[in-house]
């Protein structure tokens, strides 16, 4: 992705691209990079039966764009009473985890994080945290499947 290496370098190795982003980002990408076959996708919350509407949460994330995670929670109706942003792949020390737990208790909110962050939490801390799973949803997955078939036939 563009935050890990210059786009041109990555695209030189790519046969096709799945582009994720809002309409403006999609339009800019298509305008700047017309030579490669592109498929549009979006990260969407997985339906788990969890009712986020009005649910008091203390959200934390150590991903490239924590604000996107917080926006997703807001769109689901969660009441984010506080949040913490950490750097991408930031380690969660015992001190940080204690602070998160105490801060969430102080505002009577449930700790919530991403699946990526939850994978880096110690097993002993996981029962204290809810995760919001997301999945890549493609605009036209049959077109992508056909393109992959062409690449390998």
C-alpha positions in Angstrom: 0.0 0.0 0.0 1.0 3.6 -0.4 2.0 4.0 3.2 4.5 1.2 3.0 6.2 2.0 -0.4 5.8 4.4 -3.3 2.8 3.5 -5.4 4.8 3.3 -8.6 7.1 0.7 -7.1 4.3 -1.6 -6.0 2.3 -1.1 -9.2 5.4 -2.2 -11.3 5.1 -5.6 -9.7 1.3 -5.9 -9.8 -0.9 -7.6 -12.4 -4.0 -6.1 -10.9 -5.0 -4.0 -7.9 -7.8 -3.9 -5.4 -8.4 -0.2 -4.5 -10.0 0.7 -1.2 -11.3 4.1 -0.3 -14.1 6.6 -0.6 -15.4 7.9 -3.9 -12.9 10.8 -4.1 -9.9 8.5 -3.4 -11.2 6.0 -6.0 -11.5 8.7 -8.6 -8.0 10.1 -7.9 -6.5 6.6 -8.1 -8.2 5.8 -11.4 -7.1 9.2 -12.8 -3.5 8.7 -11.8 -3.1 5.0 -12.5 -5.1 4.0 -15.7 -2.7 1.4 -17.0 -3.5 -1.4 -14.5 -6.6 -3.4 -14.1 -8.3 -2.2 -10.9 -11.1 -3.6 -8.7 -12.9 -1.6 -6.2 -13.4 -2.9 -2.7 -14.3 -1.6 0.8 -13.7 -2.8 4.3 -17.1 -3.4 5.9 -17.9 -4.5 9.4 -18.8 -8.1 9.7 -22.4 -8.7 11.0 -21.9 -10.4 14.3 -25.2 -9.7 16.0 -23.6 -7.1 18.2 -25.8 -4.0 18.7 -23.4 -1.1 18.7 -26.2 1.5 18.8 -25.5 3.7 21.9 -23.0 1.2 23.3 -20.4 3.1 25.4 -16.9 2.3 24.1 -13.4 3.2 24.7 -11.8 2.6 21.3 -8.1 2.0 20.7 -6.1 1.1 17.6 -2.5 0.8 16.5 -3.1 0.7 12.8 -2.1 3.1 10.0 -5.3 5.1 10.2 -7.0 4.7 13.6 -9.5 7.4 12.6 -11.0 5.0 10.0 -11.7 2.5 12.7 -13.2 5.1 15.0 -15.4 6.3 12.1 -16.6 2.8 11.5 -17.7 2.5 15.1 -19.5 5.8 14.9 -21.3 4.7 11.7 -22.5 1.6 13.6 -23.9 3.9 16.3 -21.4 3.3 19.0 -20.9 6.0 21.6 -17.2 6.5 21.7 -16.6 8.2 25.0 -12.8 8.1 24.6 -10.2 6.7 22.3 -6.4 6.2 22.0 -4.4 6.1 18.8 -1.1 4.2 18.7 1.4 3.9 15.9 1.0 1.0 13.4 2.2 -2.2 15.0 2.9 -0.4 18.3 3.6 -2.9 21.1 1.1 -3.0 23.9 3.2 -3.2 27.1 1.6 -4.3 30.4 1.7 -0.6 31.5 -0.2 0.6 28.4 -2.8 -2.2 28.9 -3.3 -1.3 32.5 -3.8 2.3 31.6 -6.3 1.5 28.8 -8.2 -0.7 31.3 -8.2 1.9 34.0 -9.2 4.7 31.6 -12.1 2.7 30.2 -13.3 1.9 33.8 -13.1 5.6 34.7 -15.6 6.5 31.9 -17.7 3.3 32.3 -17.0 2.1 28.8 -16.1 -1.2 27.1 -12.6 -1.4 25.5 -12.9 -2.0 21.7 -10.2 -2.5 19.1 -9.5 -4.0 15.7 -8.8 -7.6 14.9 -5.3 -6.6 13.9 -4.7 -5.1 17.3 -6.4 -7.9 19.2 -4.0 -10.4 17.6 -1.1 -8.5 19.4 -2.7 -8.5 22.8 -1.8 -11.1 25.4 -4.3 -13.9 25.9 -4.9 -12.7 29.5 -6.1 -9.3 28.3 -8.4 -10.5 25.4 -11.5 -11.1 27.7 -11.4 -7.4 28.6 -11.7 -6.3 24.9 -14.3 -6.5 22.2 -13.1 -6.6 18.6 -14.9 -5.1 15.6 -14.2 -7.5 12.7 -14.2 -6.2 9.1 -14.0 -8.0 5.8 -13.0 -6.9 2.3 -16.2 -6.6 0.2 -15.6 -6.3 -3.6 -17.8 -4.4 -5.9 -17.6 -7.2 -8.4 -15.9 -10.4 -7.2 -16.8 -12.4 -10.3 -14.8 -10.0 -12.4 -11.8 -10.3 -10.1 -12.1 -14.1 -10.2 -12.1 -14.0 -14.0 -9.0 -11.8 -14.0 -7.2 -14.1 -11.6 -8.1 -17.1 -13.8 -6.7 -15.3 -16.8 -3.4 -14.7 -15.0 -3.0 -18.4 -14.1 -4.2 -20.0 -17.3 
